[in-house]
Amino acid sequence: MDELGIDALLLSLGADLPYLTGYEAVPLERLTMLIVTVGGEATLVVPRLEAPRVTEQPDAFTVVAWDETDDPVALVARLAGAPATAAVGDQTWARFVLDLQAALPGTRFRKASEVTGPLRIVKDAAEIAALRAAAHAVDEIAGVMRERPFAGRREAEVHRELVERMLELGHERANFAIVASGPNGASPHHEPAGRVIGAGDVVLCDFGGTMHGYCSDITRMFFVGEPSPEVRDAYAVLVDAQEQAVRAATVGTPCEAVDATARSVIAEAGLGETFIHRTGHGIGAEAHEEPYLVAGNDLPLAPGHAFSVEPGIYLPGRFGLRLEDIVVATTGGPERLNEARRDLAVVG
């Protein structure tokens, strides 16, 4: 904060608050906010009815509970001390940001991610261990699903199974479970619905959740019956693109270079226009965070950066393919955290 010329850090909803305090705010119309001043004082302002959920850490921060008749914005403004510059949490609701701007008319506001991003982007050994444990849980699910029937089931039914299995294997919550069959697979973020999966369908399953505060994220592909040569050939290109991108994800390599590696393999196969998203995103306390493997991001990978590598091939009206693993950049080379089989699973 001192280096950036920021006098106060104001954190509400989002992953920054639990990252620093262990407490995750409930998204309510009642304001929760951590105030950290450049001098080192930290105060967590919470609604009184939420205070019992806070595990107090007196050496780290003071808890101040406000009552229903109090003005929490005025309380935050007073504790912040009329800062010249304040960094406010990126996911803070607009209603609170606008009220804070009115209460602190002399304060310039910046994004809190300018402060917290560089802290969160590098994972320590404990964080990597948590990511690895979450990855192994979804690996197990990916393995089980290879033996499960798909034909005759609705996408929503398979979605529910993935969610239930994540919870059974230790995830506190399932963040998403994409099940996209047949032509629905060409929509990368398809919402599972009532389509019945049938013979000859490609089925894309992309799922992840939060386990011990850190996220999992994996994509595996299934085929009902015997895959056509077109599907097998396209999937072989995808596997090669992902493998080449993982190998390229070495310390010191710019993020955009990893993206370019995956993209070049798919383009050389004549499918470049079908790869319509970035190659990967960072992962940690949030499913999507820095660093992003995308053209234009020249940030060099550093030890402790954790991210997905997930190229895709999408043919509108026909099918979609994606293969995703979580990778950590280390001084010894890229380390895949996901170990589930990466071949195209043939299912009934």
C-alpha positions as CSV (number, residue, x, y, z in Angstrom):
1,M,0.0,0.0,0.0
2,D,2.8,2.4,0.9
3,E,4.6,1.6,-2.4
4,L,1.4,2.3,-4.4
5,G,0.4,5.4,-2.5
6,I,-2.7,3.9,-1.0
7,D,-3.8,5.0,2.5
8,A,-6.7,2.6,3.1
9,L,-7.7,-0.8,1.8
10,L,-11.5,-1.4,1.9
11,L,-12.6,-5.0,1.3
12,S,-16.1,-6.4,1.2
13,L,-17.5,-9.3,-0.9
14,G,-15.0,-11.4,-2.9
15,A,-12.1,-13.6,-2.2
16,D,-9.7,-10.9,-0.8
17,L,-11.5,-10.7,2.5
18,P,-11.3,-14.5,3.4
19,Y,-7.8,-14.6,2.0
20,L,-6.7,-12.0,4.6
21,T,-9.1,-12.8,7.5
22,G,-10.5,-16.3,7.1
23,Y,-14.0,-14.8,7.1
24,E,-16.2,-14.8,4.0
25,A,-18.9,-12.2,3.9
26,V,-22.4,-13.2,3.1
27,P,-23.8,-11.2,0.1
28,L,-26.3,-9.1,2.0
29,E,-27.7,-5.6,1.9
30,R,-25.9,-5.2,5.2
31,L,-22.4,-3.9,4.8
32,T,-19.4,-6.0,5.8
33,M,-16.0,-4.4,5.3
34,L,-12.4,-4.8,6.3
35,I,-10.5,-1.5,6.7
36,V,-6.7,-1.7,6.6
37,T,-4.8,1.6,7.0
38,V,-1.3,2.0,5.6
39,G,-0.1,2.3,9.2
40,G,-1.1,-1.3,9.7
41,E,-4.4,-1.1,11.7
42,A,-7.1,-3.5,10.6
43,T,-10.7,-3.5,11.6
44,L,-13.4,-5.8,10.4
45,V,-16.9,-4.1,10.4
46,V,-19.7,-6.6,10.4
47,P,-23.5,-6.6,11.0
48,R,-24.0,-7.7,14.6
49,L,-26.1,-10.7,13.5
50,E,-23.1,-11.9,11.4
51,A,-20.5,-11.4,14.1
52,P,-20.8,-14.9,15.6
53,R,-19.6,-16.3,12.3
54,V,-16.3,-14.5,12.6
55,T,-13.3,-16.3,14.0
56,E,-11.6,-13.5,15.9
57,Q,-7.9,-13.0,15.4
58,P,-7.0,-10.1,17.8
59,D,-3.4,-10.1,16.6
60,A,-4.5,-9.5,13.0
61,F,-7.7,-7.4,13.2
62,T,-10.3,-5.9,15.5
63,V,-14.0,-6.8,15.1
64,V,-16.5,-4.0,15.2
65,A,-20.2,-5.0,15.0
66,W,-22.8,-2.5,14.0
67,D,-26.5,-2.5,14.9
68,E,-29.5,-2.3,12.7
69,T,-30.0,1.4,13.5
70,D,-26.3,2.3,12.8
71,D,-24.9,3.8,9.6
72,P,-22.2,1.3,8.6
73,V,-20.9,3.5,5.8
74,A,-20.3,6.4,8.2
75,L,-18.6,3.9,10.5
76,V,-16.3,2.8,7.7
77,A,-15.5,6.3,6.7
78,R,-14.6,7.2,10.2
79,L,-12.3,4.2,10.6
80,A,-10.7,4.8,7.3
81,G,-9.7,8.3,8.5
82,A,-10.5,10.4,5.4
83,P,-7.7,8.8,3.2
84,A,-6.4,10.7,0.2
85,T,-6.5,7.4,-1.7
86,A,-8.5,4.2,-0.9
87,A,-8.5,0.9,-2.7
88,V,-11.9,-0.7,-2.7
89,G,-12.6,-4.4,-3.3
90,D,-13.3,-5.2,-6.9
91,Q,-16.5,-7.0,-6.1
92,T,-17.9,-4.5,-3.6
93,W,-21.5,-3.7,-4.5
94,A,-22.0,-0.5,-6.4
95,R,-24.5,0.8,-3.7
96,F,-21.8,0.7,-1.1
97,V,-19.1,2.2,-3.4
98,L,-21.4,5.1,-4.3
99,D,-22.2,5.7,-0.6
100,L,-18.5,5.6,0.4
101,Q,-17.7,8.1,-2.4
102,A,-20.3,10.4,-1.0
103,A,-19.1,9.9,2.6
104,L,-15.4,10.5,1.5
105,P,-15.7,13.2,-1.0
106,G,-11.9,14.0,-0.9
107,T,-10.8,10.4,-1.4
108,R,-9.6,9.0,-4.7
109,F,-10.7,5.4,-5.2
110,R,-8.7,2.7,-6.9
111,K,-9.1,-1.1,-7.3
112,A,-8.1,-3.2,-4.4
113,S,-6.7,-5.8,-6.8
114,E,-3.8,-3.5,-7.3
115,V,-2.8,-4.3,-3.7
116,T,-4.1,-7.9,-3.3
117,G,-3.4,-9.3,-6.8
118,P,0.4,-9.4,-6.5
119,L,-0.1,-11.1,-3.1
120,R,-2.5,-13.7,-4.2
121,I,-1.0,-14.6,-7.6
122,V,1.9,-16.4,-6.1
123,K,0.9,-19.5,-4.2
124,D,2.9,-20.9,-1.3
125,A,3.4,-24.5,-0.5
126,A,0.3,-24.8,1.6
127,E,-1.9,-23.2,-1.1
128,I,-0.5,-25.5,-3.7
129,A,-1.2,-28.5,-1.5
130,A,-4.8,-27.3,-1.1
131,L,-5.1,-26.9,-4.9
132,R,-3.6,-30.4,-5.4
133,A,-6.0,-32.0,-3.0
134,A,-9.0,-30.3,-4.7
135,A,-7.6,-31.4,-8.1
136,H,-7.3,-35.0,-6.9
137,A,-10.9,-35.1,-5.8
138,V,-12.2,-34.1,-9.2
139,D,-9.7,-36.5,-10.8
140,E,-11.5,-39.3,-8.9
141,I,-14.8,-38.1,-10.2
142,A,-13.6,-37.9,-13.8
143,G,-12.4,-41.5,-13.4
144,V,-15.7,-42.7,-12.0
145,M,-17.7,-41.0,-14.8
146,R,-15.9,-43.1,-17.4
147,E,-17.8,-46.1,-16.0
148,R,-21.2,-44.4,-15.7
149,P,-24.0,-44.5,-18.3
150,F,-24.6,-41.3,-20.3
151,A,-27.1,-42.4,-23.0
152,G,-30.7,-41.8,-22.1
153,R,-29.9,-39.3,-19.3
154,R,-30.6,-35.6,-19.4
155,E,-27.7,-33.2,-19.2
156,A,-29.2,-31.8,-15.9
157,E,-29.2,-35.3,-14.4
158,V,-25.4,-35.7,-15.1
159,H,-24.9,-32.2,-13.8
160,R,-26.5,-33.1,-10.5
161,E,-24.4,-36.2,-10.2
162,L,-21.2,-34.2,-10.7
163,V,-22.3,-31.7,-8.0
164,E,-23.2,-34.4,-5.5
165,R,-19.9,-36.2,-6.1
166,M,-17.9,-33.0,-5.5
167,L,-19.7,-32.5,-2.2
168,E,-19.2,-36.1,-1.2
169,L,-15.5,-35.9,-1.8
170,G,-14.9,-32.9,0.5
171,H,-15.8,-29.8,-1.5
172,E,-17.6,-27.2,0.6
173,R,-19.5,-26.2,-2.5
174,A,-19.7,-26.9,-6.2
175,N,-19.0,-23.8,-8.2
176,F,-20.1,-25.1,-11.6
177,A,-20.8,-28.3,-13.5
178,I,-21.1,-27.9,-17.2
179,V,-22.5,-30.9,-19.1
180,A,-22.8,-30.1,-22.8
181,S,-23.8,-32.8,-25.2
182,G,-23.9,-32.9,-29.0
183,P,-24.4,-29.4,-30.5
184,N,-24.6,-27.9,-27.1
185,G,-20.9,-28.5,-26.7
186,A,-20.1,-25.7,-29.1
187,S,-21.3,-23.2,-26.4
188,P,-18.3,-23.2,-24.0
189,H,-20.4,-22.2,-21.0
190,H,-23.5,-24.1,-21.9
191,E,-26.1,-24.3,-19.1
192,P,-27.1,-28.0,-18.6
193,A,-30.8,-28.5,-19.4
194,G,-33.3,-31.0,-20.6
195,R,-31.5,-32.4,-23.7
196,V,-31.4,-36.2,-23.6
197,I,-27.9,-37.6,-24.3
198,G,-27.9,-40.2,-27.1
199,A,-25.7,-42.5,-29.1
200,G,-23.2,-40.7,-31.2
201,D,-23.0,-37.7,-28.9
202,V,-19.8,-36.0,-27.8
203,V,-20.3,-34.9,-24.1
204,L,-18.2,-32.2,-22.5
205,C,-18.0,-32.2,-18.7
206,D,-16.3,-29.2,-17.1
207,F,-16.7,-29.1,-13.3
208,G,-15.1,-27.6,-10.2
209,G,-15.8,-26.4,-6.7
210,T,-14.1,-25.1,-3.6
211,M,-12.4,-27.4,-1.1
212,H,-10.7,-26.0,2.0
213,G,-10.9,-22.5,0.5
214,Y,-9.2,-23.4,-2.8
215,C,-10.7,-24.3,-6.1
216,S,-10.8,-27.2,-8.5
217,D,-11.5,-27.1,-12.2
218,I,-11.2,-29.9,-14.7
219,T,-12.7,-30.7,-18.2
220,R,-12.9,-34.2,-19.6
221,M,-14.5,-35.5,-22.8
222,F,-16.8,-38.5,-23.3
223,F,-18.3,-40.1,-26.3
224,V,-21.5,-42.3,-26.4
225,G,-20.6,-45.2,-28.7
226,E,-17.8,-45.3,-31.2
227,P,-16.3,-41.9,-32.1
228,S,-16.2,-40.9,-35.7
229,P,-12.8,-40.3,-37.4
230,E,-13.6,-36.6,-37.5
231,V,-14.1,-36.4,-33.7
232,R,-11.0,-38.6,-33.0
233,D,-8.9,-36.5,-35.3
234,A,-10.1,-33.2,-33.8
235,Y,-9.5,-34.5,-30.3
236,A,-6.0,-35.6,-31.2
237,V,-5.3,-32.0,-32.3
238,L,-6.7,-30.8,-29.0
239,V,-4.6,-33.2,-26.9
240,D,-1.5,-32.1,-28.7
241,A,-2.3,-28.4,-28.3
242,Q,-2.8,-28.8,-24.5
243,E,0.4,-30.9,-24.1
244,Q,2.5,-28.4,-26.0
245,A,1.0,-25.5,-24.0
246,V,1.6,-27.2,-20.7
247,R,5.3,-27.9,-21.7
248,A,5.6,-24.2,-22.7
249,A,4.4,-23.0,-19.3
250,T,7.9,-22.6,-17.8
251,V,9.1,-20.0,-15.3
252,G,9.9,-16.8,-17.2
253,T,7.7,-17.5,-20.2
254,P,5.2,-14.8,-20.9
255,C,1.5,-15.8,-20.4
256,E,0.7,-14.8,-24.0
257,A,3.4,-17.2,-25.3
258,V,1.7,-20.2,-23.7
259,D,-1.6,-19.1,-25.3
260,A,0.1,-18.7,-28.6
261,T,1.6,-22.2,-28.3
262,A,-1.8,-23.9,-27.9
263,R,-3.3,-21.6,-30.6
264,S,-0.7,-22.4,-33.2
265,V,-1.2,-26.2,-32.9
266,I,-5.0,-25.8,-33.5
267,A,-4.4,-23.3,-36.3
268,E,-2.0,-25.6,-38.1
269,A,-4.7,-28.2,-38.2
270,G,-7.0,-25.8,-40.0
271,L,-9.2,-25.3,-36.9
272,G,-7.9,-21.9,-35.7
273,E,-11.2,-20.1,-36.0
274,T,-12.8,-22.7,-33.7
275,F,-10.7,-21.8,-30.7
276,I,-12.7,-18.9,-29.4
277,H,-11.4,-18.2,-25.8
278,R,-8.1,-17.8,-24.0
279,T,-5.9,-20.8,-23.2
280,G,-6.2,-20.5,-19.4
281,H,-6.9,-18.6,-16.2
282,G,-5.3,-18.4,-12.8
283,I,-6.9,-20.3,-10.0
284,G,-6.7,-20.2,-6.2
285,A,-9.2,-18.8,-3.7
286,E,-11.3,-18.0,-6.8
287,A,-11.9,-20.2,-9.9
288,H,-10.8,-17.4,-12.2
289,E,-8.0,-15.0,-11.1
290,E,-4.6,-13.8,-12.3
291,P,-2.6,-14.9,-14.2
292,Y,-4.6,-15.1,-17.5
293,L,-3.0,-17.0,-20.4
294,V,-4.2,-14.7,-23.2
295,A,-2.8,-12.7,-26.1
296,G,-1.6,-9.3,-24.9
297,N,-0.6,-10.5,-21.4
298,D,3.2,-10.3,-21.3
299,L,3.5,-11.2,-17.6
300,P,6.2,-13.8,-17.2
301,L,5.2,-16.9,-15.3
302,A,6.8,-17.1,-11.9
303,P,7.2,-20.0,-9.4
304,G,3.9,-20.5,-7.6
305,H,1.7,-19.3,-10.4
306,A,-1.3,-21.7,-10.7
307,F,-3.5,-21.7,-13.8
308,S,-5.6,-23.8,-16.1
309,V,-4.5,-24.9,-19.5
310,E,-7.7,-25.5,-21.5
311,P,-7.7,-25.1,-25.3
312,G,-10.9,-25.8,-27.1
313,I,-12.4,-26.7,-30.5
314,Y,-16.0,-25.7,-31.1
315,L,-18.0,-26.5,-34.3
316,P,-21.4,-24.7,-34.1
317,G,-24.4,-27.0,-34.5
318,R,-22.2,-30.1,-34.3
319,F,-20.0,-30.6,-31.2
320,G,-17.4,-29.0,-28.9
321,L,-14.2,-30.3,-27.4
322,R,-12.1,-28.9,-24.5
323,L,-9.4,-30.5,-22.3
324,E,-8.4,-28.8,-19.0
325,D,-5.9,-29.4,-16.3
326,I,-4.6,-27.2,-13.5
327,V,-0.8,-26.5,-13.8
328,V,1.7,-24.9,-11.4
329,A,4.8,-23.1,-12.6
330,T,7.8,-24.4,-10.7
331,T,11.6,-24.0,-11.0
332,G,11.7,-27.7,-12.0
333,G,9.2,-27.2,-14.8
334,P,5.4,-27.1,-15.1
335,E,3.6,-29.4,-12.7
336,R,0.2,-30.8,-13.6
337,L,-2.1,-31.1,-10.5
338,N,-4.7,-33.1,-12.4
339,E,-3.8,-36.7,-13.1
340,A,-7.1,-38.1,-14.5
341,R,-6.8,-39.8,-17.9
342,R,-6.9,-37.4,-20.8
343,D,-8.1,-39.7,-23.6
344,L,-11.6,-39.5,-25.1
345,A,-13.6,-41.7,-22.9
346,V,-16.0,-44.1,-24.7
347,V,-19.2,-44.6,-22.6
348,G,-22.5,-46.2,-22.9
